[in-house]
Amino acid sequence: KNQVEQSPQSLIILEGKNCTLQCNYTVSPFSNLRWYKQDTGRGPVSLTIMTFSENTKSNGRYTATLDADTKQSSLHITASQLSDSASYICVVSPTNAGGTSYGKLTFGQGTILTVHP
Amino acid sequence: KAGVTQTPRYLIKTRGQQVTLSCSPISGHRSVSWYQQTPGQGLQFLFEYFSETQRNKGNFPGRFSGRQFSNSRSEMNVSTLELGDSALYLCASSLTDYGYTFGSGTRLTVV
């Protein structure tokens, strides 16, 4: 079972509307949780990074929240644009005895967002 | 500053051949990680290098190997290619565990 589950798998919205993507994780302990945006055939681009002690982080029209008690995170996109059409990936960085993941990130399967005019 | 550079962008190989992919990290970043992305499995961790040493490894067969040079550039090699190795291969460089910057990837197609 994947330790990072995202929902929905896909989402279609109209331009200008808001949407919220969900991420449930069981990775523990972890040092930080990231949301990435990935355009088709390109590498993921970081949107937000939150440590386990942070509750919210914003980056323009993107706002991420983190609830460490329920092990849930969400990414809220405001006033969507056509260019927001992409896959959004939730990534958790687990910690080991050395205090770092040494690159062994745990990825969700992603939510494919399509914004229609 | 320049981002993470991966070459080549696209590659077509035949089953049984071997392939080498290259990754140049952001200047000053000494950690380079490699990932495989497929539609079925999503993103999976291959290995991580820091100062020319492999610090961590994922669950991939020995056909997948890598190395890092003194200038932090890294290469990944896949020997005896199989059809299932077709994927987008991504590398990421980082200064600390707090931030990973990905390259645009190399799209490998095995025929």
Interface residues (C-beta under 8 A of the other chain):
Chain A: S31 N32 R34 Y36 G41 R42 G43 P44 V45 S46 I49 T51 I89 S93 G99 T100 S101 Y102 G103 K104 L105 F107 G108 Q109 G110
Chain B: V4 Q6 S31 S33 Y35 G42 L43 Q44 F45 F47 E48 F50 R55 N56 G58 L88 L90 A92 S94 T96 D97 Y98 G99 Y100 T101 F102 G103 S104 G105 R107
